[in-house]
C-alpha cells in the first residue's frame, strides 16, 4: 500500500498538474491523471517490455532518446536483471536513475507465456475504496433548498488487476448536492423530472480489460479512453503536459477509464488486434450525454439542443433536466504500421448525436459544429533516430477544415536537447474527441510555434527553457477579436537525492484578452501581462520527516489593474519507517487580489486537489493515513481556508456567508 512516497518523481508529476491548472481557462478535474500515475506506482513498469516502457514518455519523466537507448541495450545484451545495470546505459544520469527507481521492475519479457485462471486468482490484486467528503459550511443552494441532495459527496470503487494483463472494476459516485437513492426525493420532483430520476447514485462506471492475449493486444468492455497518434484526430482523455522536452506521444491506444469523471470517457467496446507489425484498433461507444434542450416533439423527445454540458453536476431541477438528455454514438478505427523506431497510422471515426446540435447565435459560436453527424479522419506518424525524433498528425473534419501538428526533437549530445512544435488548428475544425497540444482548452482556432530546450549543465543540475507563441484568427469567449499570446518559462532544477530537490522557476505571459471599462461602449483587447517567480525545495530531516517550502510571487499588469500576488507555504511530511501511519501538514499564507495562485495539495489515495487562491488569507490542512490489519487502511483529511478581506466566499448557489471555509474527507481502503 502506498501511503507517501515523497520521491522527486512525485514532485515532477505535481508540477505538471499545477502548470495545467494555471494554463486552463476552465475548471478541469485532473483526477484521471493522478490515478494513472498512482496505478503505475502500484503496478510497476516492466523495463524489459517496450510497450510498458513507453508510458514513461507520456508522463514526461524521461525523454524518448533514453527509452530508445534502454531498448537498444536490451537488444544487444539481453534483459535487465537488476536496477544497477541501468547505470551502464548511455545517456542515463543520476537524476534519471532517481526518477526511474520507484517506477520500474525487472520482469522477463515473455508475452507468449500462458496465463491460467489459477494464476489470475492467486496473484490478482483487489482494491476496495469507500470515500466521503463534505464542506462543513452551509452553501446558498442548501439554504434556499435548490439542491436536492445533501452536502455529502460519496464515492465507492472496486478494482481488480492481474499484473498488467487483466483489469476489472466499477465505481459509484454522488457529488455534493446530488440526491442519493430515488425514494429520498419527494413525489412532486419525481413527476417533474420523469425518467431523468436515477435510482441509486448519479454516476456509475465499470470496465473489463485484457492485454496481450494471443493476437489481441488490448480488449476492453465498458468504460474506456482512447488516445491515438498525437491526439489531433482522437483523444478522449487527458494527457500530462510537458514542461520542456519532446511532446511526442507513444501511449497505448486503449486504456480503461477508472476515474469518476462523468464527461471524458467512452462506453462500449474497443480492441487492438496485432499481426506482426500491423495494429488494427476498432472502437464503438454509445452513451447518454448532458445537453441543453431547446426544442422537443409532441412526445417530449428532444429535437434540438444548444450545447453539450461538461460539468457532470446534477444538483438542481434544471441540472437534472439536462442530465442524459441525448445519446451520443461513436464508432471508427485505426490502422497502423509500426517498427521499433517508426510508426504511421490512419484513423477515421464518426460521431452520431440523437438529435440536432444548434449552438446559439453568439459570434464566437459561428464555426462551432451544427448537425447530427460528424466524421473525422487523420494520419499520424513518428520516427525516432539516435539523435533526432520526428512526429506529427494531419486531420480533417467532414467540412474539410484541417488540423495539423508537426514536431521534432534533436539531441546533439546526451546533456542537451532542442524541441520545436508547430500546430495549425483551423477555426472551422470540428471534433468532439480531440485533445492535442494547445495553449487553449480545445483543438480549434489556434496556430503557433512551441520551442523548448533541456540542458543538463552539471551532474544533477538541469535547465529547462520553453517559449510558446499561439495566436487565434477568430474570436473566443475571452477575446472578441483575433488575439496573440507570448508565453515564456525558465526553470533551474537541482536533484540532490531521491528525497531532496529544489528548483527556481520564472514565467512570463503576455496575453491579449477582452478589456472591460464602464467608460467604454465597445470592448477592445488589452494586454494582460503576468510574471511569476517560484522557489521550491523538498528535503528530508532525518529518516522520518520531509519538509517542503515554497515562495511564489506574481506581478499582474493590464490597462485596468496592476498588482502583485504571493503565496508562501510550509509542508511537514511525517512518514516514520516501519510504522503503519503517516501525516502531512501544510500552513500557507497568500495575498492574490489581482489573480489566482495555484498549489497542489497532498490528498487521500487516488484523489486530486489543486487549490486556487484569491484574495488574502491563510490555508491549513492535515492529512493522516493509518494502515490497519488485513490490508485495511483509513485516510482522513481536514482543511480550512480563512480570508482576511471578504465576508462571502463563492457566488450563486455555492455562496458561503462568512470568511471561513472548512472541508473534510474520510476514506477506507481495503487491499487484498
N, C-alpha and C positions, 0 to 999 in steps of 0.2 A: 504494500500500500504506500503510495506516495503522499507524504504529509507536507514536506517542504524540502525542495532540493537546494535552493539558494545557489545554483550554479550560474556562471556567467551566461550560459545558454538561455536561461530564463529571462535575464535582463535584455538580451538581444531581441527575443520574441516580444517582450513587453514594450520595448522601444518602438518596434514596428507598428503595434496596435495603437500606441499613443499617437504616432505620426498619422495613421489612417484616420483617427478620430479628429485630429486637428484640421486635416485637409478636407474632411467631408462637409458638404453643405447641408446634410440631413442627418438625423439621428439613426444610427445603424447598430444593430445588435451583433457584436463580433464573437458571440459565444461559440459559434461553429469553428472559428479559427483556434480558439483556446482549446476546445475539445480535440481537434485534430492533433494539436501539439502534444497534449497530455496522453492521447492514445499512443503516440509514438514512444513517449517516455515509458508507458506501461508495457507496450509490445515492441521491444527494441528492433531497430532495423538490422537485418542480416547483411553485413557488409560484403558477403560473398554472393549476394543476389543483386544483379544490376538493376532490376526493376524496383526493388525496395530502396536501393541507394539513391534513386532519382528524387525521392521525397525530400532529401536534404537540399536539393536545388530549389524546390518550391518553397521551402522555409527560409530561403536566402541566408542560410547559415554558412555554406561553403559555395565556392563558385564552380562552374561547370568543368573547368580545367582540372580541378582537384579530383572530381569524380572520374574523369577520363583517365587520369594517371593511376587512380586506385584500380580501375578495371584493367588497365594495361599491365600493371604489376601482377594482378591475378592471372592474366593470360600467360605471362612469362614464367612465373614462379609457383603458380597454384594458389589454392585458397589460403586466406589468412587464418592462422591458428590462434593468435593472441594479440592483444592490443599493442604491445610494444613493437610488433612487426610493422605497424603503420609508420613509425618514425623513419623507416628506410625508403618510403615512397617519396619520389622527387616532388618538391614544392610544398610538402606538408610541414608547417612550422609548429612551434609550441602552442600558439593561440588556437590553431585548427585542431590540434590534438585535444586541447581542453574542451573545445566545443563538441567534438565527436564522442568523447569518453562516456557521457551519460546516455547516449542515444543509440549506440551500435552494439551488436553482439556478433559472434563468430561461428554461426552455424554453417553446416555444409550446404552448398547449393545443389540440391538433388530434387529437382522438380518432378521427376518421374517416380519418386518413391510413393508407394501405395499408402493411402490413409484408411485405416479401418475404423469402424464405429467404436470399437473398444478404445482406440487411441483418442477419439474425439471426446468420449465421455470421461475418460480417465484424466486426460491432460487439459481439458477445456476449462476456461475461467468464467466464473459468473460474477456479475456485479449488480446488486440491487441498491437503489438510492431513493430516499424519500426526503423531500426538501420543502420547507415552508419559509416565507419571508413576509414582512409587513412593515409599512410605515406607521409609526405609533401616533402620528399627528392626524387629526381628522381633516380630510380634504372637503372642498366645497361639494364635490359630487355625492358624497355620503350625507352631508348636512342637508342638501336640497333633495335627497332621495332620487337623484338621477341615475346613480349607479345601482344596478340590480343585485349585485353581489356584495360580499364582504371585502374588507381591505386586505385579506389574507391571500397571498399568492402561493400556489401549490404545484409541485412537480413530483411525479413518480416515474422512475425509469428502471428498466431491467435490460441487461445486455449479456450476451454470451459470446466468447471468442475462443477459437482454437488456432494457436499460432497466428499466422497471417492468412490462413486458408478459409476459415469459416467465421462469419459474424452473424448474429441474430439479436433482435431486441425490439423493445417498444417503449414508448414514453407517453404519459398523460399529463397535460398541463392546464392550469387555470390561472390567468392573470388577475391581479388585484382589480376588484370591481366587477368581475365576471361571476355570474351565479354558478353554483356547484350543485348538480342534480336538478332535473326538471321539476320534481314535485315541490321544490322550495320556492318557486315563483308563483305569484297569485294568478288566478284564472283570467283576469282581465288582460294581463300582459301576455299570457299564453294565447289568448284569442287574437290579439293584435299581431303577434309575430308569426303565428301559424306554424308552418313546417320549419321555420328558422330556429325553433327552440331545440337545443341539443339535450340529450337525455342525461349524460354523465358530466364529462369535462368538456371544455371548449375545444381542445385540440388533442388529437391522438395521432402518433406517428409510429411506424413499425417497419421492419426490414429483415430480410434474409439474404445474405451474400455469400457466394462461394468463389474462391480464387484458385486458379491453376489446377483444374480437373480435366485431364486429357487435353483436348483441343479447345476447351472452354477456358479462356483466360480469366474472365470475370462474368458472373451471372448474379443479378440482384432482382429480388421481388419486393415490392412495397415502395418505400420512400428512398430516393437516391439523389445524387448530384452528378452532373456531367461537366467535364472540363476537357475540351478538345482543342488542340493546337494552342494558339496564343490567346484564345478567348474571344476573338472577334465574331466568329460565326456562332459558337455555342459555348457558354459557360454559365451554369445556373447558380453556382455557389460563390462564396467569397474566396479570395486568394490573398496571401500575405503580400504586402508592399515592400519593395526593395528600398533600402536607404542608401544604395550605391551598388555598383557592380552590374552584372548582367541581369536583364529582365526576362531571359529565356525561361519558358515553362516546359517541363518534361513530366508533368504529373500523370498519374493514372487517369484514364478517361472516365472511369466509373468508380464511384465510392458511395458507401451507404450514407444516408442522411440521418444523423443521430441526434442532432440538437432539436430544441423545441421551437425553432424559428418557423413561423407559420406562413412565410411567403417564399423564401428561397429554397424550394425543394421541388422535385418531380415525384409523381406517384404512378407506379405501373410496373413495367418490366424493362430491363436493359441487359444486354450481353455483349461481350467482346469475344470473338472467335479467332483463333490463331491457326494459320497454316504456313509453316516455315517463316518467311519474312513478311507475310501479309497479315494484317489485322482487320477484321470486319466488325464494326460496332453497330448494333441495331437497338433502337430505343422507342418506347411508347409510353406516354403519360396521359392520364385523364384525371383531373382533379377539379374541385369546386374552388372558385376564387371570389374574393370580396369585390364588389363593384357598386358604384352609384347608379341606380336605376332611374332613368328619366322618362321611359315610356313602356307601358305594358299592354298586352292584348286583353280581350274581354274575359279571359280566364285568369288574368293576373300574371301571365307568363311574361318575362322581360322581352322587350323588343329592341330597346336601345339603352346603352349605358354610356355615361360620360367619362368615367375614369375607373381604373382598377386600383383598389385600395391596397396599401402596403403596410399598414400599422399592425395588423393582426389582433387588434383590440376590439372586444365586443362587450362593453360595459353598460351601454345605454340602449334605449329602444332604437334610436336612429342607427347606431353601430350594428345592432343585431339585424336590422332590416337589410343592411348591406352585406351581411355575412353569407358566404357561399351563394352569392346571387346568380352566378352563371357557371357553366362548366367550361374548362379550357383543355383542349387536347393538343398534344404534341407528338409527332412521330417523324422518324428520319433515320439516317445512318451516316457512318463514316468508314471510308476505306483508306487504309494507309499502308505504305511500304516502308519498312524500317530495316536498317543495318545497325551495326554497333555505333556508328557516328553520324548517320544520316536518316532522315525521315521526311516523307512527303505524304500528304493526305488530302482527301476531298470529303467535304461534309455537306449534306443537304438535309433540311428539316422543314416541316410545315406546322404552323400553329393554327388551330381552328377554335374560334370562340362560338359560344352557343347563340349569341345574338350580336348585333352590330355595335361596334365601339365608335362613338362620335364625340370627341372632346369638345368643350365649349369654344366659343369664338374668340377667345383672347389671342392676341397677336403672337405670343410665343408658342401657341399651340398650332400654328399654321401648318407645320410639316409633320406633326405627330400622326401616327398611324390611324386610319379610319377604315372600318370594314369588319369583316368576319374572319378572313383567312389571310395568312401571311407566309410567304416562302422565303427562306434564307439559304444561301449556299456560299461556300468558300473553299479556298485552297490554302493549306498551311505547310510549312517546311522548317527544318533546321539542319544545319551541317556543322559539325564540331571537328576542328583540326587541333593540332598540338598547341598552337598559339593563337588561334582565332576561332570564333563561333559566329555563324550567321543564322538568322531566324526571321520568320515573318508570316504574314497571313493577309490574303486579299479576299474580300467578301462583298456580296451584293444582296440587297433585298429585292423583292419582286417588282418594285418601282424603278429598278436599275440604278439606284443610288449606291455608291461604293463606300467601303470602309477598308482602309489599308494600314498595315503596321509592318515596319521593317526595322530590324536592329542588328547590331554587330558588336562583338566584344573582342578586343585584342589584348594579348598578354605577351609583350615583347620580352619580359623577364619575369621570373617567378614572384617578384616582390611588387609588381605594378601591373595594373590593367586599365584599359580605357573602354568605355561603352558609349555608343551612340544609338538612339532610337528615334525614328520618325513615325508619326501617325497622322493619318488624314481620315476623319470620320465626317462624311457629308452631312449637312443639316437635314437632308431628307432620308438618311439611312434609318431603317426601322427594324427593330429586333427586340423581342420580348426577353430573349435569353442571350445577352452579350455582356461580358464583363472583362474587357481588355484594359490594358494600361491607359489611364486617362487622368487628367487633373480634376475633372468634374465627377459627377455621380452616374454618368451614362456614356455609352459609346455612340455619340452623335454630336454634331455641331461643334467639332473641335479639330484643330490641327496644331502641330507643334513639334519641336525637337527637344529631346532629353539627352543630356550629357552627364557622364559621371566618370570618376577615376578613383581607384583604391590603391594606396601606396603603403606598403609595409616598410617604413624607412629605418626601423631598428627592431631588434628582437622584441616581440610582444607589443610593439607600437604600430598603430595603423592610422592613416589619414584617409578620410572619405570626403570627396567633394562632388556635389551634384548641381546641375543647373537645368531648369525646365522653362520653356518659352511657349506656353499654349496660347491660342487665340481662337475666338469664335467669330464666324462670319454672319451669324444671325443672333437675334436677341435671346436672352434667357430670363428666367424669373428674377435673377439678381442683377441683370444688366439689360436695360431696354435699348441697346444699340450694340453693334459689333464691338467686341472688347478684347483686350490683351492682358496677359499676366507675365510677370517675371518672378521666378522662384529660385532662390539660391540656398544652399545648405553646405556647411563646412563642419566636420567633426574630427577631433583627435581623440583616439581611444588607446588606453594602456591596459593590457591584460596582465595582472600581477600573478595570479594563480587561478585555480578553478573556483575560488570563492571570493576573489577580490579583483575589481577593475574600477577605473574611473574614466570619464570622458568629459570633454568640453565641446559644446555644440553651439554654432552661430547660424541663425536663419534670418533671411531677409526675403520679404514677399511684397511685390508691388502689383496690386490687382485693381482693374477698372470695374466699378460697380455703380449701382444707382445711387445718386445723391438725393437727399430729401431736405427741403427747406420751406418754411412757411411763407417766405417771400418770393418763391419761385413757382410759377404756374406749371411749367413743364419740367419733367425730370431730365437731368443731364448726368453723364457719367463723371465720377470723381475718382481720383487715385487714392486707394486705401493702402497705406504702407505700414507694414508690420516688421519689426526687427526683434528678435529674441535671442537671449544668451542663456544657456543651460549648463550648469555644472552638476555632475552626478558622480557619486563614489559609493561603492559597495566594498565592505571589508570586514573580516572576521575579528572577533575579540575572543581569544581562547578557542576552545573546541565547540562551545555551545552557543555563543552569541554571534550574530551578524548584524552589522549596522549599515543603514543606507541613508545618505544625506543628499539632498537636492536643493539647489538655489536656482531660481529661474526668474529672469527679468525681461519684460516686454516693453517696447516703445511702439505705440499705435498712433498713426497720424493720417488725417484726411482733411478736406477743406472745412468740415463742420466741427470736428472734435479732435483734440490731441490729448494724449495722456499716457501714463505708464502703468504697468501691472507687475506684480511679483508674486511668487509663491516660494515658501521655504518649508521643507518637511524633514522630519527625523523618523526613520523606521528603526524599530528594535525587533529583531527576529531571534527568538529563543528556540533552539532545536537541540536539546541535550542528547548525547549519544546513549544508546541502549535504554532509552526511556520511551514510554508509549505516548507522550504528549509533546506538543509544540505550541508556541504562541507568536503572534505578530501584532505589533502595536505601532500606530502612527499618530504623530502630532504635527499638524500643518497650519501655517498661517498664510493667508492670501489677501491681496487687495487688487481687484481687477475691475475698475469702473468703466473701462472702455473696450472690454473684450473678455474672452474666456481663457482660463488657464487649465490645461488638462493634465491629469495624473492617474496612472494605473494604480489599482488597489489590490492587495492580496485578498483572496476570497476562498470560499469553500470549494470543494472539488468540482471541476467542470463548470464553474460559474465565472461570469465576466463582470467586471466593474471598472468603469472609467469615470472618474469624477470630472465634471466640467464646472469650474467655479467662477461665478460672477460676484460683483460687489466686494465687500470687505468682511472678513471674519476668520474663523478657525474651524478645522476639521480634525476630529479624532476618531479612531476606531480600534477595536480589539478583536482579534481573530484567534480562536482556540481550537485545537484539534486533539482528540484523545482516542487512542486505539484500545478498544475493549478486547475481550477474549472471543475466540471462534470467528475471527475475521471481521468482527463488528467494529465500527468507528463512529464517533459522534463529532461533528464540527459545528461551531457556532460563531457568529459574528454580530457585533453591535457597533453602530456608528452614529455619530452626532455631528451636525454642522450648525454652528452658531454664527449669525450675521450681526454685524455692528450697526449697519446703516439702512436696514429695511424693517418694515413691520408686517410685510406679507411676503410669502415665498411662493413662486409659481404664478400661474394665471388660469383663468377659466375654471373648469371643474377640478383641476389639480391644485387650486389655490389653497394655501395653508395660512391661517392667521397667526401672526407672531413672527419671531425671528429665530426659532429653533426647529430643526428637523431631525428626527431620530428614527432610525430603521434598524431592523434586526433580521438575522437568518439563522435557521436551525436545520441541520442536515444529518440524517442517519445513513450510513453506508455499510453494506454487508458484502464482503468479498469472500467467495468460497469456490 
